[in-house]
Every structure is written in C-alpha cells, then in structure tokens.
Amino acid sequence: MTDLPAAKVDAALRPPRNQWWDVWDQFKTHKGALIGLIIFALILFGVALGPFLWGIDPTYVDPNPVQMLKLRNQGPSLAHPFGTDQLGRDMLARVMAGGKVSIAVGLTAMLLSLFLGTLIGVLAGFFRRLDGILMSATDLFLSLPLLPLLLLMVTLFREPLSQRFGTEAGIFLLIVFAIGVTSWMQTARIVRGEVLALKEREYVLAARSIGTPSRRMVLRHVLPNVMSPIMVSATLGIANAIITESALSFLGLGFPPDFPTWGRILFDAVDQMQLYPLRVILPGVAISLTVLSVNYIGDGLRDALDPRIRGR
Amino acid sequence: MLTYTLRRLLIAIPTLLFISFVIFMLLDLAPGDPLADQPLTIPPEVREKMRTALGLDQPAGVRYVLWLKQFFWTEPLHTFDVLFGTSFAEGGQRIISWQFRSPAMDVIWQRLPQTLWVVGLAYVVGVIIALPIGIISAYKQYSWFDQIGTFVSMIGFSVPTFFTGVVLIIVFAVNLHWFPSIYDTTLKVNDWASFWKQVRQMIMPVTVLALFNASQISRFMRASMLDNLGQDYVRTARAKGMSEKVVVLKHVLRNSLIPVVTVIALGIPTIFGGAIITEQVFKVNGLGQLLITAIYANDLPMVQTLTFIFAALTVLFNLIADVLYGVLDPRIRYD
C-alpha cells in the first residue's frame, strides 16, 4: 500500500463521482464536439437574447412609402449589419426571429419524437405481448415515403388548424406534430434493443423478485439505463427536425410569409438571389451551422456515453 | 431463404394495402375541393353533375375500391396493351389526373426519365465516391485524410441540399456563368454540342445530390471497415503472410460491404421520391416536382398514385435489402 503514488491513493479515497462527470470528461476530449457545443450555445444565446439587445422589430416596414422604398434591398451598413430585405425589413432581426422559430420547432419536435420513440421502444422491449404489434407498426412507418407524406399532411391540414388555433400557433402545432410522428422509429428500435438486453440483467431479476410492479420497474430501473441512446438520438432528432422544417418552408409549405423562419427567409430570397446573394447565404449558413454543431455534439455524446471508449 | 422471401412478399401485400388506405383516407379528409378552380359562373346543378362525373358523390369506401381496381387491374393491363399491342384494357377507366386531364400514369412515365437520369446518376456517383473514401478513412484511421474525410462528410450530411444547390447556383451560374441554373428538359441529345449542353446542365444537380449521398454512405463504409479491421481473422490473414493489399481489399472489404450493400439498397427508393427538393431548386421536372405541383393543384388522383408508388418502392427495397443481407452474410439465417 505504501508504495502507491500519492495521486493514486487520493483517487482511491475520493468519494465516488457521478457518472455524468466521467461522461463530461470524455466529451471534452472530442474537439469537434466541444466546438460544436460552444457554437450551438452561442446560436441559442443569440437567438434567445439577441432580440432584446437588437431592438428592431423583424416585421417592421417603414409606414412612409418613400422611406420604405429607400430602405429596400440595402447592403450591410451600421444601421443594418446584415442589410435589409425586399420590404426594407432588418435582416439581422429577421434572422434572429427566424432562428427562434426554427430552433423552437426543432426542440419541440425532437421532444415529441423522443417521447413516442421511447414509449413504444420501452413497451415493445419490456412487454413481450406488445412486441410483435408495436414493431410491425414501426416497420410500417419506416416503409412510408416520409417527405411526400409530410408535404401532404401539411397542405391538407394547415387551413383547419390555422382557423382553430390562429395562423402561427396552428402551423407550429401542425409542423411539430407532423415531424414528431414521422421521426420516432429509429429511437423506438434502438430503445427496444437496449431494453431487451437490460431485461436479462441480474438487477432487473432482483427487482422483480422483491415484487416491484412493472410500472416502477420501467421508471426506476429500465429508463435511467437507456438514457444514453436516447440522448444521442435527441441530438440527431434536433438536426433532423430543423432540416425538415426548413425544407418544408423552402417548398413554400411551412410558415406563412410574414412569420420568419430560416427556411422561409431563404425561400423568400431565392427569387432575387442573382441580385442579393447575401440574403440567401445568411439563413442558409445559420441552418447549416446549427445542424453541423448539433451533429458534432451527437458524435461526441455517442463516444462519451459508450462505456467501452470512456476512460481510455 | 425462399420461404423467407415468400413470407415477406405475402406480408408486403397487407402492408401496401394498409398504406394505400391511409393515404386515401388522408386525402379524403382533406378540406380542398377539386372543383375549386372551376369558374364561379357554373350553375350549382351543373357543378353537381361534374362531381358525379368525377365519381365524388360515391362513399369513400366505394371510391377506394375503385381506385384499387384502377391501379392494380386497369393500369397494368394498359401497360401490357401498350407493350404488346393487345387490347385487354379497352373500355376500362384509367386513373385520370385532374390537373392534366389525362391518365396519371402517362404523365408519370413522361417524367420518370428526368428523375432517373439526374437523381439516379447522382446516386451512382455518390456510391462510387463514397466507397474508396470510406475504405481509406478506416484503413488510415485518424490520419489527415480521415480527418478531412470525416469533416467533409459531416458537412455534406448537415448542410441541407436546398442550401448547397442555391450556393452552387450563385457561384457557378450567376458569378462564373459556367453552368445554366435551370435544367432544360426539352433538350434533345443528338450531337456532341447538345450532349455537352446536357452534361453541363446535369453537373450541378448531380453534384449536390452526390455529395449528400456520398457523405452518408462513406460514414457507413468507414464504420463497417473499422468493425472488421479489428477482427481476429484479419490478424490470422496477416500472420499467414498475405500482402496488405489482399488482406484489406479481399478479406476486410468483402465482409465490410455486406451492411453497406443493404444501406445502398435502402437508399434506392429515395432516388424516386427523396429528391423533391433538389428537383425544385434546379427546376428539373421529374417525379418530385410532379408531386409538388399536384399537391399545390389539389390533384388528388395524381397525389394518391405517386405517393403510393413511392411507398411501394420503399417496401420493395426494404424487402430486397433484407433478403440481400441474408444471401450475402451466411451467418444470418432467417428460417
């Protein structure tokens, strides 16, 4: 014992650490993931706090027609660092407002798809009787042509939902719902696989032998142990949802024109891209940067959460 | 293997019926009125007659069964007639597109070549680029080639195709004037000049899609190679004194291709339907663009037929991928 170096003794005597600290330590070694995390945090901050610092309303059109005509299609200047669009609206404010909607859609749709995927995965993995039917439902959904169906759903139901919940809220709900219901299948498959493996573990057997009811078994013993794959598919889910939303907006089937999202701003600028390429580049770079950083975070998380890689 | 394939084929039938029913009901619930674009001066009783002529006064169930009959009986018969000059489908009602006022399948056959050329070629190019990149990236893991390859594939994976397409148009069509920004489908290739024109207009859409496909497939290829490079049989092969080329290109590559081939097979249906956005960006009038315009125009028979064809292709290639996996990998036995 006395031969051990001091550091090792220290390490042995230290109180046990939360495993998430180990995950974080491993995550930090992945350079891309760290940079991605910083960029994503910056984008989140810019989108959430930016509108408070930059006081221009993204939908403000100068009421004086002469002023409005003068303000149209301006290049970058001090008053408008990103220039103005075809109605003289400030592009910086629009990009920030658009990011808020895009990221909100991404996060909510991801949560919905995670909820559905985890629910179906856990039910299928844990209860043998439900396995067959739930997994064939998953296979059925996987064999649907998703983008055409999404387009259909959005076109068919945008009117009734806008009338019921108001234009913005209705379309927000519709898009989040549509993306959520069409993207849960991968999560469900992964979670089911994990749950099937977990069910054979001794601690689950021990819990069962002391009479733990199924509900508590799932919540207490199974769910916390399938957190890692869920977190990885969460990051991929955000990326997927942001891309899908902007693709829908790009096809003109997303949010209405006076309600900026990144995809919509890009779509509006495409008609005049020969004259004002900057207006296309800005939202496009914003989408790409967000998705790229989220994908890198997912990559890093996958490595960090894999106990076979961690600590090496 | 045969029984497995047969069983899967049998399961595919109710799956497809179910999917077609879901699409049909989704369309039926749609609030859009197919007569909305007719002039308002049409008197109500004439309007009613038009609805009857379109068959819209029938209950949904009847219309669904009629559609099934048209799609699975009349249309195949008609194709047979066209191919062999017979007349079995004489008098049978085909699926009529409301938008084009002609049979939906005829329009689809007209649009198919553009989609197959542009999107199919992009897929082939993507696969050809992706395989060597994946192999070298895995063999030289963490080398500069691997780092750059991973970064580029991450970008290709993350940047949406509508943005890459628009950037390419701005750079190469607007600023450099190298390629046309709009795909001209009326172009007939009959000499070298028109062939060169065709190549030039295909370069940008093919590049965009190929980059996207290549980035996905190369990631699979790399992961699969890495899995196999660590296996015991690789060490055995090296210990036997085989050259590195034989070890990597014969032993490891063949085994790593098994999952990649299924991934490639799974991606084929997206050739037909998934390139909607790219076709829209470059104004290629293929199947994806047909679907978009049909959705805009409330052309329900066309939307129904196209979506169902996409679904059928997806189911078919899922099946092919599964069967292929069993054929290629002797460890997988389904029976």
Interface residues (C-beta under 8 A of the other chain):
Chain A: G32 D139 L140 L142 S143 L144 P145 L147 P148 L149 L151 L152 M153 T155 L156 E159 P160 A239 I243 S246 A247 F250 L251 L253 L266 V270 M273 Q274 P277 V280 I281 G284 I287 S288 V291 L292 N295 Y296 D299
Chain B: T15 F18 I19 I23 L26 L27 L29 A30 P31 G32 F151 M154 I155 F157 S158 V159 P160 F162 F163 V166 V167 I169 I170 V174 P269 G273 G274 I276 I277 Q280 L291 I292 I295 Y296 V303 L306 T307 F310 A311 L313 T314 V315 N318
